[in-house]
């Protein structure tokens, strides 16, 4: 008897908006991967700056107020999503965030199509775990993608979910952007000028939002404890209204007489070029990162990565081989790790750089993430 032909997925990804961030970037990357593989796909969101990226790859975008947590708006979104699913022959609805996931779940059920989710973070549980009721929609998928083992364990610990339904698909780095050979001399010169980078000192870089859990204060404390004194450190990222914390960081730097070795900068762009002119790339989070994209991007650029020994970095940084892990929330441990990085010989740096690049290319590329996600889609529509 002839084999029955496998069904092709037709995918609708649903998320709050398309401004900036890991969820948005992952959505566009998957949309691009699906299109390259000839798989029909759509995106629904409130819109934003990254809409243009979808337009470039000709992926249709349904604009709805999917960021809203108003129950009446969510119900109306569900009705419109259901109609869109029916009109376009969609057979998989893939939700990537909680508020739109509820609308997507109701729509998928009413339209009689498959529903799946990606669990992107350790969503707050609230007092007495009350927010679990809201968060649980992310476990309602027939298949649930965990972006790291850290997230997988979080789900199993905090929610009633069948382990057999979880699929591990790590986030990724786009090697078209994050490759040393793809950063021009001109871009590097621009970053040196923008950040007043001296040409005679090793450069330490901590990119990321200015917020307490990212651990910028820990870095300032660690800098005061380092044996090495000859360096230039860049802390860059949007403060998003957290002026009190930013002022606290500057006060700490002044207290430790670090202002001549430490620069605070706001929103940054061209991350590959900024990493390329740095020697050490830092991830100093004092709470676990769901994946920790900076640690992987730094490795992709062949830089010495120093990261907290919690969350996703435990899965992406091989301690002493592709970078260095330090004890989370321990300023002395971070200072020791930075001294270690700055003490490496040229030969040792080259060895770590090559190992770091290989680690990313073997495990964390956009192609690997897309292939694994497409495999989940095909598994779902073909009932395997």
Order of alpha helices (4+ residues) and beta strands (2+ residues): beta-alpha-beta-alpha-beta-alpha-beta-alpha-beta-alpha-beta-alpha-beta-alpha-beta-alpha-beta-alpha-beta-alpha-beta-alpha-beta-alpha-beta-alpha-alpha-alpha
